[in-house]
Amino acid sequence: MEEIDLLRKIRVARPHLRFIILTEANTTADMLARTQAHAFRFFSTPYSIEQLGSIIQLAIESPCWDDGIGLLSSTTEWIKLEVRCQMRPANR
């Protein structure tokens, strides 16, 4: 969870930074915490270099994390998002 604390600290200085998290563990609670902290994307192992390259390209080309996706509410059982009717936010 250190990456979540780091992300929250970075958000103070750079609120629109696209933050990609690479991790070995991916529990529901971890995914929820990353979503609530507005991580752009997170990968758990195994992932390919091609997948990572694609998400980096998407991060470069995409609008800010808060453009098109809003987290309305969540628990470890479900998440409620508001997503603009466009493919780019929906694919994230």
N, C-alpha and C positions, 0 to 999 in steps of 0.2 A: 504493500500500500504506500510505499515511499513515493512512487511515481505520482500518486494522487495528491499528496501533500506538495510535491514539487510543482505539479500542474497548477494547483490553486495559488501558490506563491507567484508563479510566472504570470498568471492571468491578471494579477494586480497591475503589473508593469506593461504587459503586452496582451490585452484582452482578446485580440483576434488571431493570436498565434495558432497555427495548425499543429497539434500535438499528436504524434503517432506513438503508441505504446507497444513494445515488443515484450512478450512475457511467456513464461513457461506454464503458469497456472491460470485458469480462467473459470472461476466459479461464478455462479449467478450473482452473488453479492459483489464480487470484483467487477463484473461487467456493469452492474448498476452504478457502482461508485464512479467508474470511469465515465459513464454516460452523464451522470449528474455533474461531474467536473468538466464536461464538454470536451472530452478527448475527441479528436477528429476521427480516429480509427484505432483499433487495437487488434493485434494478432497474437495468437498463442501458437506454440510450436506443435507440429512442424509447419512451416510455411516456406514457400519457394522464393528465390531471388526475384523471379518474374512477378509474383504476387506483390512483393514489397515494392518493386519498381513501379508497378501499376498504381498502387495506392499513393506513392510519392508523387507521381505525375498527376493524379486526381487532386491531391492536396495543393499542388502548385496552381492548377487550373480552376479550382473551385472557389466559390465565394466564401466569406467568413463562416465559421461554425454556427453562428446565430442567424444566418440568412437562410431561411427556408425550413428549419427544424426547430421545434420548441418542445421541451420536456414539460408536460403538464403535471404528471404525477407518476409515482412508481412505488413498487414494493419488490421484494425478491421473487415474487410470484408473477408479476405482470408489470408492464410499462405502458404509459399512455403518452403518445407523441402527437404533436400537430405538425404535419408535413405539407409543404406547399405542393400543389399538383404539378410537379415538374420531375423529370426523370433524374436529374442530378442529385437533388436532396433525397429522393426515394432510394437511390442506389447506395447512398452512404449508410 
